[in-house]
Amino acid sequence: MNILKNKIFIANLITTFKFICTAYISLSLCIIFDSILTAKYSNILIIFYFLALIPTIIFGTAIYTKLKCSSLHKLISSILFGVLITVAVLISYVLDKYLEAAEFDTNFMLRLSIISFVIHALLYLQLPWTKNDA
């Protein structure tokens, strides 16, 4: 059973990173061109800030795989997925602010939590996308 879960996890991770790499490369090119056109070369660092989300993406893929392989109801799994990914995103935000020695914006954290939960809970209900969904 664990071998099957590991195979599913690796397949999900590969699919996730194919999408992330496609989006990351196109977004990076846009940021680079914008930085060159506006002569604000410090914006190029934004490309590297996105790399800090890789642990959250891997965590999300692992949680998604575990929930899909479990016998929990789809709605409960969706809520759990939304909560766990929101917590992971908030931990990333708190670590970022702690390392920068900046103040925490609680209003932003509240908005981020609500938006992240709704997006991830609904995303869980939509996945996996197949060719037959079109």
N, C-alpha and C positions, 0 to 999 in steps of 0.2 A: 504493500500500500504506500509506504514512504517513497519507494522508487518511482511510483506513478506520480505522486505529488511533486517530487523533485523534477520529473520530466515536464510536467505541466507548468511548474514554476519557471523552468528554463525557457520553455516555449513562450510563456507570457512575457518574461523579461526580454527576450529577443524581439518580440513584436513591439513591446513598449519602447525599447531603445531605437528601433528602426524609425518609429514615429518621432521620438524625441530628437534623434539626430537630424532628421529631415527638417523639423521645425527649428532646431538650434542653429543649423548651418544657414538657413535662410534668414533667420533673425540676426545672426551674427553679421552676415553680409550687409543687411540693412543698417545695422549700428555702425559698422565700419564706414560705409559710404556716407552716412549722415555725419559722422565725426569728421570725415575729410572735408565735406562740403561746408560745414559750419566752423571748421578749424577748432573744434573742442575735442582734442585728442584724449582727454581724461575719460570721456564717455566709453572708450574702447574697453576700459576695465569692467564695464557692465557685463561683457561677455563672460568674464571669469566669475563674476558673482553668481551667474546662473548655475555654474558647476557645483555650487554649495548645495543645490537641491537634489543632487544625485542620491545621497543616502535616503532622503524622503521618498524619492521615486522607487528605489529598491524596496524600501519598507512597504510602500503602498502595493507594489506588485506581489510581495510575499503575503500580505494581509488579504489581498484580492484572491489569490490562489487558495489560501487556507479556507476562506469563507465559501468559495465556489465548491470546494471539495467537501464541505461540511453538510450536515443534514438540517441546518437552520433554515427557517423560512426566509424567503428572498427579501421581504421587507425588513426583518430584523437584521439580516446580513447587511442590507443597505445602510441602515442606521448605524450599525457598528463600524462599517467601513468609513462612513462620513465622520463619525466621532474620532476614530483612531487617526485618520489622515489629518484632520483638523488639529489634533493634539501635536502631531509630528510637525506640521507647518508652524504652529505657535512656538514649539521648542526651537525650531530654526530661527524664528524671529527674535525670541528672547536671547538666544546665544549670540546672534548678530549684534543686538543692542548692547549686550554685556561686553562683548569684545571691543566694540567701538567706544565703550564708556558713554553711551548716549542715553537720554531719557526714554522711558517707555511711554508710548502713546496709547493709553488704554482705550480711547475711542477707536483708534485704528485697529487695535487688537480685537475689539468687539465686532467691528464691521468685517474684518478679515475672517473671524471665526464663523460668523453667520454665512457669509458668502461661500467660504470653503466647505462648510458642512453641506449646504444645499447643493453645490456643484458636485461634490464627491458622492453624496447619497444618490443623486439622480444619475450620475455617471455609472455607478455600480448597477443600477437597474437597467441601463442601456447596454452594458457590455455583456458578452463579447459581440462585436459586430462581425457579421459574416457577409458574404457576397449576396446572399438571399435577402438581406435586409433592405436593399435598395428598391 
